[in-house]
Amino acid sequence: MHNFEKLVFWKKSIELAKQVYIICADLPKDEKFGLVSQIKRSVISIPSNIAEGAGRNNDRKFYHFLGIANASSFELQTQLILTRELNLLEVEKVNSLISNLNEIQRMIYTFKSNLKK
């Protein structure tokens, strides 16, 4: 069992979730049950799956949940790109979030590679 709270990419995904929740307040109210809801579900899924996988009894299951977390990160990236393309959020804010997200994606990938060895 891994202590997820010590994992840097879990900490960064929690920070990203906070940033995304703050930026979602800037999205149009008519997106509350559409894009906003989907974005929030995706961003919460990242640290949640990292934590769930860390709590499993073996590395193979942890590896699986890291894959789910990574898939959620790409889902979130797509949604953030859409907000940028639709001019719903400031380009700089979205690009900053995507940059942070890309760092988390790389960290998860590296950790998964080391876990599999």
Helices and strands as residue ranges (DSSP letters): G 4-6, H 8-24, G 29-31, H 35-54, H 59-85, H 91-116
